[in-house]
Amino acid sequence: MLEMEDNYTTPLFAVTGACQGIEVSLDTSSIAFGPVMLRSQCSRKLLISNSGDMGTAFHWNPANFAPDFSMSPSNGYLSPGMSVTLRVMFHPVRENADIRYENLYCAIEGAKPLHLMLTGMCIGHPPVREVLSFTTNVRDPIIRKVNITNTSVHGIKPWLLQPVIEGEYFSGDDTISIATGETETYEITYLPLEMTKQDKPHSGSLFVPLPTGTGLLYQLVGLSGEPKPIATVVRDIPCKTAYVEVLQVPNWLTNRQRFKVVRELIKPERLEQTVKLEGLEHIQVPALGEAKYNLSFFSYRETSLHFKLFFVNESNGEYCFYVITLHATPPGVLEAFEIQCPVRKTKTQTISLENPTASTVTFNCQTPLQEVMLPSSFQIPAMTSVPLTVEFQPLRVVEQVGKLYLNCNELGLYTYQLSLQGTAPANEKATHFRCGLGSSQSQQVHFHNLFRSKTEFSCKVSQQNPNDKPEFLVDKTVTGAGSSGASGTEISLDVLYEPTMKGNTRAHLLVQSPQAGDFNFALFGICTESPPQGPFLVKLGHTTAVPVKNIFHSTQHFTFTTQPDCFAVKGSSAEGIRAKKIHYVNISFDSTDRTATKLGTLTATCAKSTDIGGDVVTWVYYLKGVVDK
């Protein structure tokens, strides 16, 4: 200012300026929480504001709040004119009537720190709201429920509660969320891993701290009884069949357990000698795992076993068990045998049988298969095994399947399946014949009847060449006595060879019975030139009949001539002879010389015929004329 005369002043110039600063403040410098239950918590809001011209950062040291208080967030940034809501939690860890944290400071970047004081009171647990009782089998969980209501005013955030459970075998969810004015159910699970006595139950507690600083307290009491069976096993097992039941043995602990296996029979009170029930005496199971236990069962006869199988930890007395029922049902086929053998040969099959009892037992044998031979009964001494020999002797070419039954009063029924096959036999011994044309030869063939009863056999001859005329003759049937031994009864059959043409011939003889089977014989014949026959004696002045047979299969014309003239054919010198018939030619002898014997021949000539191959066939008969002195 310029001062002039007469007290007159006038401004010469003006000076102006500005200063920027940081101004951070709390809406309160102390917070009093009041009384809060132990293990509960309570929260309050704290507003921090920046009314200055510059932004700045703030930081609370969380260690200064522990262990009864906490601040969230503990650090941040405030822009000019910005406010941040902080949440201060009071969660006392022990009972105390005066909990006081003074001079808690918040560092402000570029400005002085702010100070805060927190006070509160921690009181003990509230009275028990309810006693929750649990009764269950050991290792069998049971659940109880409690209802919790959010009593806060509408508009406040839902409660997120963190229940606190004490007690080794009690558990529940870590948190539960409850909307304003709503009621939610909280589940507590009791899973005991050891049995309790009636006067020493498992104990625990459930404390639910509420945001109001109060809480809900429940007392937990658990009784654990004997375990339930792991499973109930029922099996139907055929007799005489080895069976293994695989049982899963659990370990509910975090360390390995060794169990002793104990069997408790319910029915019958003790095992019979014919029943085997076996397994290991001890088993080890890894921590929180399982192990397989093999229980072997075998029964010779029908029976039922009802028992419990315990797995006992001898160190603490805890155990688990199975309830098992095993029914030994009628046996099926224990074993199947295939036996193949040529007809009328014998093949054996051995079956091993065991007697586990302390006395001798008797087996009775039965089978509907007639061609199987075995004893009707046999015995096995105590505690021994013997082989049973089964013989198969087929009488026919056949395939059949049947059962073999071995029954024992002490050991029950044994059933076996026999698949039998009788294959074609080799031919019987060949029979050879040799004779001249016009004559015959008879031989016997022999075979054995192995059937146990009297049997009639049919006989049939087949020529090798179906167009050939039959040259081997047999009876249509032959009967033989039943077999009384392994070798059978011998039967003989006459075979007549009567050729109708010179040369070799072959035929097949089939002797057959539905019961005793088939017998095959090869027949070989050789037909030679017919040798002269005789001599036939002819007395002087008398006649002698010489038989001439038509060996052919149709009527043939024969002519008869004699030499010398002292022999003559009485009657016709030509004759038609029917097939297979004999014609007698009467020869007379007349001589003037009565002192000497005369020799001559009779020639029978068969004319050419397709039945005999188109050739002329002659037969010569020697004649001897004698003088009766």
Secondary structure as the mmCIF struct_conf table of DSSP 4:
data_model
#
loop_
_struct_conf.conf_type_id
_struct_conf.id
_struct_conf.beg_label_comp_id
_struct_conf.beg_label_asym_id
_struct_conf.beg_label_seq_id
_struct_conf.end_label_comp_id
_struct_conf.end_label_asym_id
_struct_conf.end_label_seq_id
STRN STRN1 LEU A 2 MET A 4
HELX_RH_3T_P HELX_RH_3T_P1 GLU A 5 ASN A 7
STRN STRN2 TYR A 8 THR A 10
STRN STRN3 VAL A 24 LEU A 26
BEND BEND1 ASP A 27 ASP A 27
BEND BEND2 SER A 29 SER A 29
STRN STRN4 SER A 30 MET A 37
TURN_TY1_P TURN_TY1_P1 LEU A 38 ARG A 39
STRN STRN5 CYS A 42 ASN A 50
BEND BEND3 GLY A 52 MET A 54
STRN STRN6 THR A 56 TRP A 60
HELX_RH_3T_P HELX_RH_3T_P2 PRO A 62 ASN A 64
TURN_TY1_P TURN_TY1_P2 PHE A 65 ASP A 68
STRN STRN7 PHE A 69 SER A 72
BEND BEND4 PRO A 73 PRO A 73
STRN STRN8 ASN A 75 LEU A 78
TURN_TY1_P TURN_TY1_P3 PRO A 80 GLY A 81
STRN STRN9 SER A 83 PHE A 90
BEND BEND5 VAL A 93 ARG A 94
STRN STRN10 ASN A 96 ILE A 108
TURN_TY1_P TURN_TY1_P4 GLU A 109 GLY A 110
BEND BEND6 ALA A 111 ALA A 111
HELX_LH_PP_P HELX_LH_PP_P1 LYS A 112 PRO A 113
STRN STRN11 LEU A 114 ILE A 123
HELX_LH_PP_P HELX_LH_PP_P2 HIS A 125 VAL A 128
STRN STRN12 GLU A 130 ASN A 137
TURN_TY1_P TURN_TY1_P5 VAL A 138 ARG A 139
STRN STRN13 ILE A 142 THR A 149
BEND BEND7 SER A 152 SER A 152
HELX_LH_PP_P HELX_LH_PP_P3 VAL A 153 VAL A 153
TURN_TY1_P TURN_TY1_P6 HIS A 154 GLY A 155
BEND BEND8 ILE A 156 ILE A 156
HELX_LH_PP_P HELX_LH_PP_P4 LYS A 157 PRO A 158
STRN STRN14 TRP A 159 LEU A 161
STRN STRN15 VAL A 164 GLU A 166
BEND BEND9 GLY A 167 GLY A 167
TURN_TY1_P TURN_TY1_P7 GLU A 168 TYR A 169
STRN STRN16 PHE A 170 SER A 171
BEND BEND10 ASP A 174 ASP A 174
STRN STRN17 ILE A 176 ILE A 178
TURN_TY1_P TURN_TY1_P8 THR A 180 GLY A 181
STRN STRN18 THR A 183 TYR A 190
BEND BEND11 LEU A 193 GLU A 194
STRN STRN19 LYS A 197 LYS A 197
TURN_TY1_P TURN_TY1_P9 GLN A 198 ASP A 199
STRN STRN20 LYS A 200 LYS A 200
STRN STRN21 HIS A 202 PRO A 209
TURN_TY1_P TURN_TY1_P10 PRO A 211 PRO A 211
STRN STRN22 THR A 212 THR A 212
BEND BEND12 GLY A 213 GLY A 213
STRN STRN23 GLY A 215 GLY A 225
BEND BEND13 GLU A 226 GLU A 226
HELX_LH_PP_P HELX_LH_PP_P5 PRO A 227 PRO A 229
BEND BEND14 ILE A 230 ILE A 230
STRN STRN24 THR A 232 PRO A 238
TURN_TY1_P TURN_TY1_P11 CYS A 239 LYS A 240
STRN STRN25 TYR A 243 PRO A 250
BEND BEND15 LEU A 253 ASN A 255
STRN STRN26 GLN A 257 LYS A 267
BEND BEND16 PRO A 268 ARG A 270
TURN_TY1_P TURN_TY1_P12 GLN A 273 THR A 274
STRN STRN27 VAL A 275 GLU A 278
BEND BEND17 GLU A 281 GLU A 281
STRN STRN28 HIS A 282 VAL A 285
TURN_TY1_P TURN_TY1_P13 ALA A 287 LEU A 288
STRN STRN29 GLU A 290 SER A 299
BEND BEND18 TYR A 300 ARG A 301
STRN STRN30 THR A 303 ASN A 313
TURN_TY1_P TURN_TY1_P14 GLU A 314 ASN A 316
STRN STRN31 TYR A 319 THR A 329
HELX_LH_PP_P HELX_LH_PP_P6 PRO A 330 PRO A 331
STRN STRN32 GLU A 335 PRO A 342
TURN_TY1_P TURN_TY1_P15 VAL A 343 ARG A 344
STRN STRN33 LYS A 347 ASN A 355
BEND BEND19 THR A 357 SER A 359
STRN STRN34 VAL A 361 GLN A 366
BEND BEND20 PRO A 368 PRO A 368
TURN_TY1_P TURN_TY1_P16 GLN A 370 GLU A 371
STRN STRN35 VAL A 372 MET A 373
BEND BEND21 SER A 376 SER A 376
STRN STRN36 SER A 377 ILE A 380
TURN_TY1_P TURN_TY1_P17 ALA A 382 MET A 383
STRN STRN37 THR A 384 PHE A 392
BEND BEND22 LEU A 395 VAL A 397
STRN STRN38 VAL A 398 CYS A 408
TURN_TY1_P TURN_TY1_P18 ASN A 409 LEU A 411
STRN STRN39 GLY A 412 THR A 423
HELX_LH_PP_P HELX_LH_PP_P7 ALA A 424 ALA A 430
STRN STRN40 THR A 431 GLY A 436
TURN_TY1_P TURN_TY1_P19 LEU A 437 GLY A 438
STRN STRN41 GLN A 441 ASN A 449
BEND BEND23 PHE A 451 SER A 453
STRN STRN42 THR A 455 GLN A 463
BEND BEND24 GLN A 464 ASN A 465
TURN_TY1_P TURN_TY1_P20 PRO A 466 ASN A 467
BEND BEND25 ASP A 468 ASP A 468
HELX_LH_PP_P HELX_LH_PP_P8 LYS A 469 PRO A 470
STRN STRN43 PHE A 472 LEU A 473
BEND BEND26 LYS A 476 LYS A 476
STRN STRN44 THR A 477 GLY A 480
HELX_LH_PP_P HELX_LH_PP_P9 ALA A 481 SER A 483
BEND BEND27 GLY A 485 GLY A 485
TURN_TY1_P TURN_TY1_P21 ALA A 486 SER A 487
STRN STRN45 THR A 489 TYR A 497
BEND BEND28 THR A 500 LYS A 502
STRN STRN46 GLY A 503 SER A 513
TURN_TY1_P TURN_TY1_P22 PRO A 514 ALA A 516
STRN STRN47 GLY A 517 THR A 528
HELX_LH_PP_P HELX_LH_PP_P10 GLU A 529 PRO A 532
STRN STRN48 GLN A 533 LYS A 539
STRN STRN49 LEU A 540 LEU A 540
TURN_TY1_P TURN_TY1_P23 GLY A 541 GLY A 541
STRN STRN50 THR A 543 LYS A 549
BEND BEND29 PHE A 552 SER A 554
STRN STRN51 GLN A 556 GLN A 563
BEND BEND30 PRO A 564 PRO A 564
TURN_TY1_P TURN_TY1_P24 ASP A 565 CYS A 566
STRN STRN52 PHE A 567 LYS A 570
BEND BEND31 GLY A 571 GLY A 571
BEND BEND32 SER A 573 SER A 573
STRN STRN53 ALA A 574 ILE A 577
TURN_TY1_P TURN_TY1_P25 ALA A 579 LYS A 580
STRN STRN54 ILE A 582 PHE A 589
BEND BEND33 THR A 592 THR A 592
BEND BEND34 THR A 595 ALA A 596
STRN STRN55 LYS A 598 CYS A 606
HELX_LH_PP_P HELX_LH_PP_P11 ALA A 607 LYS A 608
HELX_RH_3T_P HELX_RH_3T_P3 THR A 610 ILE A 612
TURN_TY1_P TURN_TY1_P26 GLY A 613 GLY A 614
STRN STRN56 VAL A 617 VAL A 626
#
